[in-house]
Amino acid sequence: MGPGATGLVAGGLSLAGALPAGPPLLLDVGNTVPAGGEALSHGRGLDCWEVRQHNSSEWCHFIRSNPDCRLDGGFLDYLDGVFCVFPPRLLPLAVTLYALWLLYLFVILGVTAEKFFCPNLSAISTNLKLSHNVAVFSLTSSLHGVTFLAFGNGAPDVFSAMVAFSDPRTAGLAIGAIFGAGVFVTTVVAGGIALVKPFTAASRPFLRDVIFYMAAVFLTFVVLYLGRIRLGEALGYLGLYAFYVLTVVLCTWIHRRQRGDGLAPPGPWEPEMPTDAEEPEPSGTNSGDYGEEYRPLLPSRETSLRILTTALSPLDYRKWRRKPWYWRLFKAFKVPVELVLLLTVPIVDPDKDDLNWKRPLNCLHVLTSPLLCVLTLKSGAYGLYQIQGVFPVWGLVTLVALALALIIFITTSNEEPPKYHCVFAFLGFLASAMWINAAATELVNILRTLGIIFQLSNTVLGLTLLAWGNSIGGEGSAAPQCPPDTPWNPPAIPKVSLCPSTDTFSDLTMARQGYPRMAFSACFGGIIFNILVGVGLGCLLQMTGSQPLVKLEPDSPLVWVLAGALGLSLVFSFVTVPAQCFQLGKAYGICLITYYLAFLCLALLTEFRVIHFSTP
């Protein structure tokens, strides 16, 4: 979807005001419920789903007069746009534009996380390493792998869950997406890896991750059965992840003590095999999108204007000519997003000699990044607030940022980064997080709108569109770089990217390039962060001092189908993988993919009430 189509949607929709969110005491994870804490069953009260049951001439009045149809947060009012701006006969056109904008939001999430959020997290983790001792470094690498890098990889999922949990009417999206993505990754992605390249799985990391993931799923099943999550349960999610981090670090330390300077001998239930590091890695796999592979042999002084224009170019024209047409098409869709992100988000790269210091662009970031933060926080409510009713906050931020940018430009040079350049990594982390949060808010709002249009529950939208969108992303250009003995315990390999990924394309590409063990382990280790931090932090942020409780009422039996399917898939892998001596081939992959197709059919039949289940 290009800028013109995006402008058409934005021009036809009104800006949504930032509505103060009340205490979210009731989260209906099966269907939509009106804000205010009282669940309304379908057919009673003013449920926004009833809009399609009225005459088309009454749609606009129903949407604008019904409090349940207000979208909390976000910049665009999608319900008002589809039912008031577009005439009823153009409803298919509106849905088509919304679907294209939904796909573009997934592109924004993926590009922001991959190109900006994760690199800055990597730079921050590098700057926080206080010791270069080999033993200490190995432990801190594991710690960063399960904290910083896991956060970088799971940022779109976690932010989407936090936004969905912030509104009782969209909580089903969070549950559906977290469970749906878990089923998809542990069946389709894991099975696809086994089909692409049969391999022998790393035994101990696999068993550890599956056990912790099953514990997280069981904990979620319990809180859904009880119908509420208290402060203790929310902290229990975060505590379980902290225990997982401690276990990874402790296992790394024990493994290195046993191994010494050489490789640890395989255990009685761990088959001996050549490591992935022994397999050759294709050369020149990910040299960067912005012209880093073509550096001049002799350094030359460049003007500030040339540095700025070169740094703002999202295209490497030499690479563009080498790539196939479909890569160029996808890149053309991403160029507007990358250009805006380059203008507003600084990137610090510790692996470059100049740390990616671009003086004119970084000085511009001093102005654009704070403006981005104040204008996206609470959908611009804070940025548009006027001090003493006279001067807006965004104006004050602009004046202060301009003065600071001028000072930095005068006191620095183009050739050498300043000593405080690492501060730009924190600024880039904050700015990219605000972009992800803004895109996730729009994503949740447009999914709720599509659910109202098609009369679909939030749970089925979460397990399909939201789960697929967050799981399929990525270009899959190269195997990701991880520190040795991260939670996925890959062998040490040359660095080609920034953080581990559970994206489908990335994992399948890793398998084709000779790293199936790493890709398979990421399927189980990477999504532990998403479920524990996504549910725990998402519910914790909705609790208040007077109401330390969030109610979860799964009115739809589809929630139980989801929970049971995820638990059963984990048990299946937990039993069959050791039974095969961790040697996984095409038969295992076919079984997993067949299982997902059967689950998807069962979920859709349950959603459309062809199959009826009695809920607890």
C-alpha positions in Angstrom: 0.0 0.0 0.0 1.7 3.2 -1.1 1.5 6.7 0.4 -1.4 7.7 -1.9 -3.6 4.9 -0.7 -2.6 5.5 2.9 -3.5 9.2 2.5 -6.9 8.2 1.1 -7.6 6.2 4.2 -6.2 8.9 6.5 -8.1 11.6 4.7 -11.4 9.8 4.9 -11.1 9.0 8.6 -11.4 11.5 11.5 -8.8 11.8 14.2 -9.7 9.8 17.3 -9.4 11.7 20.5 -7.3 10.3 23.4 -10.0 8.9 25.7 -9.1 8.4 29.4 -9.2 4.7 30.1 -11.2 3.7 33.1 -10.3 0.8 35.4 -10.2 -2.3 33.2 -11.8 -4.7 35.6 -13.4 -7.1 33.1 -11.5 -8.5 30.1 -13.7 -10.6 27.9 -11.3 -12.8 26.1 -14.0 -14.4 23.9 -16.1 -11.6 22.6 -16.3 -7.8 22.7 -17.8 -6.2 25.8 -18.5 -2.5 26.3 -16.2 -0.4 28.4 -17.3 0.3 31.9 -16.8 -3.1 33.4 -20.2 -4.8 32.8 -20.4 -7.6 30.3 -23.3 -7.4 27.9 -24.3 -10.6 26.1 -25.1 -10.4 22.5 -28.6 -9.4 21.8 -28.9 -7.3 25.0 -27.8 -3.7 25.6 -25.8 -1.6 23.1 -23.1 -3.9 22.0 -21.3 -2.5 19.0 -21.6 -5.8 17.2 -25.3 -5.0 16.7 -24.6 -2.3 14.2 -24.9 -4.7 11.2 -28.3 -5.8 12.4 -29.7 -2.3 11.9 -30.7 -0.7 8.6 -27.7 0.8 6.7 -29.1 4.3 7.0 -28.8 4.0 10.8 -25.2 2.7 10.9 -23.5 6.1 11.4 -25.9 7.3 14.1 -25.5 3.9 16.0 -21.7 4.1 15.8 -21.5 7.8 17.0 -24.1 7.4 19.8 -23.0 4.1 21.2 -20.1 4.4 23.8 -19.1 0.8 23.1 -18.1 1.8 19.6 -15.5 4.3 20.7 -11.9 3.2 20.0 -9.6 4.1 22.9 -6.3 5.5 21.8 -5.1 5.6 18.2 -5.0 8.4 15.7 -7.8 7.2 13.3 -11.4 6.3 14.1 -11.8 3.3 11.9 -15.4 2.6 12.9 -16.5 6.1 12.1 -14.7 5.9 8.8 -16.2 2.6 7.6 -19.8 3.3 8.7 -20.0 7.1 8.3 -17.5 8.3 5.7 -17.9 5.5 3.2 -21.5 5.0 2.0 -22.9 1.5 2.6 -22.5 0.5 -1.1 -18.8 1.1 -0.8 -18.3 -1.1 2.2 -16.3 -3.7 0.2 -13.9 -0.8 -0.9 -13.5 0.3 2.7 -12.8 -3.2 3.9 -10.2 -3.6 1.1 -8.4 -0.4 2.1 -8.5 -1.4 5.7 -7.0 -4.8 4.8 -4.2 -3.2 2.8 -3.5 -0.7 5.7 -3.5 -3.7 8.1 -0.8 -5.4 6.0 1.2 -2.1 5.9 1.0 -1.9 9.7 2.6 -5.3 9.9 5.4 -4.0 7.6 5.9 -1.0 9.9 6.1 -3.3 12.9 8.6 -5.6 11.3 10.8 -2.9 9.8 10.9 -0.9 13.1 11.8 -4.0 15.2 14.3 -5.4 12.8 16.2 -2.4 11.5 15.9 0.0 14.5 14.6 -1.4 17.8 16.8 -4.5 17.8 20.1 -2.8 16.7 19.7 -0.2 19.5 19.0 -2.9 22.0 22.1 -4.7 20.9 24.1 -1.5 21.3 22.7 -0.9 24.8 23.6 -4.4 25.8 27.1 -3.9 24.5 27.5 -0.7 26.5 26.3 -2.4 29.7 29.0 -5.1 29.6 31.3 -4.2 32.4 33.8 -7.0 32.1 35.8 -8.5 29.3 36.8 -11.6 31.3 35.9 -14.7 29.1 33.9 -16.5 31.8 32.0 -13.4 32.8 31.4 -12.5 29.2 29.9 -15.9 28.4 27.4 -15.5 31.3 26.5 -11.9 30.4 26.0 -13.0 26.8 23.4 -15.6 27.9 21.8 -13.0 30.1 21.5 -10.5 27.2 20.2 -13.3 25.0 17.2 -14.0 27.2 16.5 -10.3 28.1 17.7 -7.7 25.5 17.6 -9.9 22.4 14.4 -11.7 23.4 12.8 -8.3 24.0 14.0 -7.1 20.6 12.6 -10.2 18.8 9.3 -10.2 20.7 8.7 -6.4 20.8 5.8 -6.4 18.3 4.0 -9.3 20.1 4.5 -7.9 23.5 3.4 -4.3 22.6 0.4 -5.7 20.7 -0.6 -7.7 23.8 -0.1 -4.7 26.1 -2.3 -2.6 23.9 -5.0 -5.3 23.6 -5.1 -5.8 27.3 -5.5 -2.1 27.9 -9.1 -2.3 26.7 -11.6 -4.9 28.0 -13.2 -5.1 24.5 -9.9 -6.2 22.8 -8.4 -8.5 25.4 -9.4 -11.5 23.3 -7.0 -10.3 20.6 -4.1 -10.7 23.1 -5.1 -14.2 24.2 -5.8 -15.3 20.7 -2.5 -13.9 19.4 -0.3 -15.3 22.1 -1.8 -18.8 22.0 -2.3 -18.7 18.2 1.3 -17.6 17.6 2.5 -20.3 19.9 0.6 -23.1 18.0 1.7 -21.7 14.7 5.4 -21.4 15.6 5.7 -24.7 17.4 3.9 -26.6 14.5 4.1 -24.9 11.1 7.5 -23.2 11.6 9.1 -26.1 13.5 7.7 -28.6 11.1 8.8 -26.6 8.1 12.4 -26.6 9.5 12.4 -30.4 9.7 11.0 -30.6 6.2 13.6 -28.2 4.8 16.6 -29.8 6.4 16.5 -32.9 8.7 18.7 -32.5 11.7 19.5 -33.6 15.2 18.1 -31.2 17.8 20.1 -29.8 20.8 18.7 -32.0 23.5 19.1 -30.1 26.8 18.1 -26.6 25.5 15.1 -28.1 23.8 13.9 -30.0 26.9 14.5 -26.9 29.1 12.5 -24.6 26.9 9.6 -26.9 26.3 9.2 -27.5 30.0 9.2 -23.8 30.8 6.8 -23.2 27.9 4.4 -25.9 29.1 4.5 -24.3 32.6 3.6 -20.9 31.1 0.7 -22.4 29.2 -0.5 -24.3 32.2 -0.4 -21.1 34.3 -2.4 -19.2 31.6 -4.9 -22.1 31.5 -5.4 -21.8 35.3 -6.0 -18.1 35.3 -8.5 -18.5 32.5 -10.3 -21.2 34.4 -10.4 -19.1 37.5 -11.7 -16.2 35.5 -9.4 -13.6 37.0 -5.7 -12.7 37.4 -4.6 -11.0 40.6 -1.5 -9.2 41.4 0.2 -12.4 42.6 -0.5 -14.2 39.4 0.7 -11.3 37.2 3.9 -11.1 39.2 4.1 -14.9 38.9 4.4 -14.6 35.2 7.3 -12.2 35.5 8.8 -14.3 38.3 8.6 -17.4 36.1 10.5 -15.6 33.3 13.1 -14.4 35.8 13.5 -18.0 37.0 13.9 -19.0 33.3 16.6 -16.4 32.8 18.4 -17.7 35.9 18.1 -21.3 34.7 19.6 -20.4 31.3 22.6 -18.5 33.0 23.1 -21.3 35.5 23.0 -24.0 32.8 25.5 -22.0 30.7 27.9 -21.8 33.6 27.6 -25.5 34.5 28.0 -26.4 30.8 31.2 -24.4 30.5 32.6 -25.8 33.7 32.0 -29.3 32.4 33.4 -28.5 29.0 36.5 -26.6 30.1 38.5 -25.5 27.1 37.1 -28.2 24.8 33.7 -29.5 23.8 31.6 -31.2 26.5 31.2 -35.0 25.8 27.6 -35.9 24.7 25.4 -37.2 27.4 23.9 -40.7 27.3 20.7 -39.4 25.7 22.3 -36.7 23.5 23.5 -38.2 20.1 26.9 -37.0 18.9 26.8 -35.1 15.7 28.8 -32.4 13.9 27.9 -29.0 15.1 26.4 -26.4 12.9 29.6 -24.4 13.1 31.3 -27.0 11.0 29.0 -26.4 8.1 30.2 -23.7 5.8 28.2 -20.5 5.8 27.4 -18.7 2.6 29.5 -15.7 2.1 28.1 -12.2 1.7 24.7 -13.0 3.2 23.6 -9.8 4.8 25.9 -6.9 4.2 23.4 -4.2 5.1 20.7 -2.3 3.2 22.3 1.1 3.2 25.5 0.7 1.2 27.9 -0.6 3.8 29.4 -3.2 1.5 30.8 -0.6 -0.9 33.1 1.5 1.1 35.9 3.6 -0.5 39.4 2.2 -0.1 40.7 5.6 0.8 38.8 7.7 3.4 37.7 11.1 2.1 36.1 14.1 3.8 32.5 14.5 3.0 30.4 17.6 3.4 27.6 17.6 6.0 25.0 17.8 3.3 26.4 14.8 1.5 26.5 12.8 4.7 22.9 13.7 5.5 21.6 12.7 2.0 23.6 9.4 2.0 22.4 8.5 5.5 18.8 9.2 4.6 18.9 7.0 1.5 17.1 3.6 2.3 18.2 2.1 -1.0 21.5 0.5 -1.9 21.4 0.9 -5.7 24.1 -1.8 -6.4 22.2 -4.3 -4.3 18.9 -3.2 -5.9 20.2 -4.2 -9.3 21.2 -7.7 -8.1 18.0 -8.6 -6.4 15.0 -10.3 -8.1 11.8 -8.4 -8.9 9.8 -9.6 -5.9 12.5 -8.3 -3.5 12.4 -5.0 -5.3 8.6 -4.8 -5.0 8.6 -5.5 -1.3 11.5 -3.0 -0.8 9.5 -0.3 -2.6 6.7 -0.8 -0.1 9.1 -0.5 2.7 11.0 2.6 1.5 8.5 5.2 2.8 8.5 3.5 6.3 12.3 3.3 6.3 12.7 6.9 5.3 10.5 8.1 8.1 12.2 5.9 10.6 15.6 7.1 9.4 14.5 10.6 10.0 13.2 10.0 13.5 15.2 7.1 15.0 19.0 7.1 15.6 20.9 3.9 15.3 24.2 3.1 17.1 26.2 0.3 15.7 29.1 -0.8 18.0 30.6 -3.0 15.2 31.4 0.0 13.0 34.5 2.1 13.5 32.5 5.3 13.7 29.6 3.6 15.6 27.3 4.8 12.8 27.9 8.4 13.8 26.3 10.7 11.2 26.7 14.2 12.7 24.1 16.1 10.6 21.5 13.3 10.9 22.2 12.6 14.6 21.7 16.3 15.3 18.4 16.2 13.4 17.5 13.2 15.5 17.9 15.3 18.6 14.9 17.3 17.3 12.7 14.7 15.7 13.0 11.9 18.2 11.7 13.9 21.2 8.9 15.3 19.0 8.0 11.8 17.9 7.7 10.7 21.6 5.5 13.5 22.8 3.3 13.4 19.7 2.7 9.6 19.8 2.4 9.3 23.6 -1.4 8.8 24.4 -2.1 9.6 20.7 -0.7 13.1 21.0 -2.7 14.1 24.1 0.4 15.1 26.0 2.1 16.8 23.1 -1.0 18.9 22.2 -1.5 20.0 25.9 -1.0 23.7 26.3 1.0 25.0 29.3 -1.1 27.6 31.1 -3.5 27.4 28.2 -1.0 29.4 26.0 2.1 27.4 24.8 1.8 23.7 23.6 4.2 21.1 25.0 5.4 20.2 21.5 6.5 23.8 21.0 8.6 23.7 24.2 10.1 20.4 23.3 11.0 21.9 19.8 12.8 24.9 21.3 14.8 22.9 23.8 15.7 20.2 21.2 16.8 22.9 18.7 19.1 24.5 21.2 20.6 21.1 22.1 21.0 20.1 18.5 22.8 23.3 17.7 25.2 22.8 20.6 26.0 19.2 19.5 26.5 20.3 15.9 29.0 23.0 16.9 31.0 20.9 19.4 31.4 17.8 17.3 32.9 16.8 14.0 31.9 14.6 11.1 34.8 12.2 11.5 34.8 11.2 15.1 31.7 10.4 17.3 31.5 12.1 20.7 32.1 10.3 23.9 28.4 10.5 24.8 27.3 8.9 21.5 26.0 5.8 23.4 23.2 8.1 24.6 21.8 8.0 21.1 21.2 4.2 21.5 18.8 4.9 24.4 17.1 7.7 22.4 16.8 5.3 19.4 15.4 2.6 21.7 12.8 5.0 23.1 11.8 6.4 19.7 11.5 3.0 18.0 9.5 1.7 21.0 7.1 4.6 20.5 6.7 3.7 16.8 6.0 0.1 17.7 3.5 1.1 20.3 1.7 3.5 17.9 1.6 0.9 15.1 0.4 -1.8 17.6 -2.4 0.5 18.8 -3.6 1.1 15.2 -3.3 -2.6 14.6 -5.5 -3.6 17.5 -8.1 -0.9 16.6 -8.4 -2.0 13.0 -8.7 -5.7 13.9 -11.5 -4.8 16.3 -13.2 -2.9 13.5 -12.9 -5.8 11.1 -14.3 -8.1 13.8 -17.4 -5.8 14.1 -17.8 -5.7 10.3 -17.6 -9.5 9.8 -19.2 -10.4 13.2 -16.0 -12.3 14.3 -14.8 -12.7 17.8 -11.5 -11.1 18.9 -10.1 -14.5 19.7 -10.3 -15.8 16.2 -8.9 -12.6 14.8 -6.0 -12.9 17.3 -5.2 -16.5 16.5 -5.3 -15.9 12.7 -4.5 -12.4 11.5 -2.6 -11.0 14.5 -0.7 -14.3 15.1 0.2 -14.8 11.5 1.2 -11.2 11.0 3.6 -11.2 14.0 5.0 -14.7 13.1 5.5 -14.6 9.4 7.4 -11.3 9.2 11.0 -10.8 8.3 13.0 -11.0 5.1 14.8 -14.2 5.9 18.0 -12.9 4.5 20.5 -14.6 6.7 21.0 -16.5 9.8 20.7 -14.3 12.9 23.6 -13.5 15.2 23.4 -14.7 18.7 25.9 -14.7 21.5 27.2 -18.2 22.2 25.1 -20.2 24.7 22.0 -18.0 24.4 18.8 -19.6 25.5 18.6 -21.3 22.1 22.2 -22.5 22.7 23.5 -22.2 19.1 27.1 -22.7 18.3 29.3 -19.7 17.9 28.9 -18.4 14.3 30.0 -15.3 12.4 27.8 -12.3 12.9 25.4 -11.6 10.1 22.4 -10.0 11.8 21.3 -8.5 15.1 19.1 -10.7 17.1 17.4 -14.2 17.1 14.1 -14.4 15.4 11.1 -16.6 15.5 9.8 -15.3 12.2 8.9 -18.0 9.7 11.0 -16.7 6.8 14.0 -16.1 9.0 13.9 -19.5 10.6 13.4 -21.4 7.3 16.2 -19.4 5.7 18.4 -20.3 8.7 17.6 -24.0 8.1 18.4 -23.8 4.4 21.7 -22.0 5.2 22.8 -24.8 7.5 21.6 -23.8 11.0 18.5 -25.9 11.6 19.3 -26.5 15.2 19.3 -22.8 16.0 16.1 -22.2 14.0 14.3 -25.1 15.7 15.4 -24.0 19.2 14.3 -20.5 18.6 10.8 -21.8 17.9 10.4 -22.9 21.5 12.8 -20.6 23.4 11.9 -17.3 21.7 8.2 -17.3 22.4 8.5 -18.0 26.2 9.2 -14.2 26.5 6.1 -13.3 24.6 3.6 -15.3 26.7 5.2 -14.6 30.1 6.0 -11.0 29.7 3.0 -10.3 27.3 0.4 -11.6 29.7 2.1 -10.7 33.0 3.1 -7.1 32.1 0.0 -6.5 30.1 -2.3 -7.4 33.0 -0.1 -5.8 35.6 -0.3 -2.4 33.8 -4.1 -2.5 34.0 -4.2 -3.0 37.7 -4.8 0.0 40.1 -4.2 0.5 43.7 -7.9 0.1 44.5 -8.5 -2.8 42.1 -5.5 -5.1 42.0 -7.5 -7.6 39.9 -8.2 -8.2 36.2 -11.1 -10.4 35.4 -10.8 -12.8 32.4 -14.1 -14.3 31.2 -13.7 -16.6 28.3 -17.3 -16.7 27.1 -16.2 -18.3 23.8 -15.2 -22.0 23.8 -12.6 -21.1 21.2 -10.3 -19.9 24.0 -10.3 -23.5 25.5 -9.7 -24.9 22.0 -6.7 -22.7 21.7 -5.2 -23.5 25.1 -5.8 -27.2 24.6 -4.2 -27.2 21.1 -1.1 -25.4 22.3 -0.7 -27.7 25.3 -1.2 -30.8 23.2 1.3 -29.7 20.5 4.0 -29.1 23.2 3.3 -32.5 24.8 3.5 -34.1 21.4 7.0 -32.6 20.7 8.1 -33.3 24.3 7.3 -37.0 23.9 8.2 -37.6 20.2 11.4 -35.7 19.9 13.3 -37.6 22.6 11.6 -40.8 21.3 13.4 -40.2 18.0 16.7 -39.6 19.8 16.3 -35.9 18.8 16.8 -36.9 15.1 14.0 -34.9 13.4 13.1 -35.6 9.7 10.3 -35.1 7.3 7.8 -37.4 9.0 8.0 -35.2 12.1 7.5 -32.1 10.0 4.5 -33.5 8.2 2.9 -34.5 11.5 3.2 -31.0 12.9 1.9 -29.2 9.8 -1.0 -31.7 9.6 -1.8 -31.0 13.3 -1.9 -27.3 12.7 -4.3 -27.6 9.8 -6.6 -29.9 11.9 -6.5 -27.3 14.7 -7.3 -24.5 12.4 -10.3 -26.3 11.0 -11.5 -27.1 14.5 -11.1 -23.5 15.6 -13.0 -22.1 12.6 -15.8 -24.6 13.0 -16.0 -23.7 16.7 -16.1 -20.0 15.8 -19.0 -20.4 13.4 -20.8 -22.6 15.8 -20.8 -25.7 13.6 -19.2 -27.6 16.6 -20.4 -26.8 20.1 -18.4 -27.3 23.2 -19.5 -26.9 26.8 -17.4 -24.3 28.6 -16.2 -24.8 32.2 
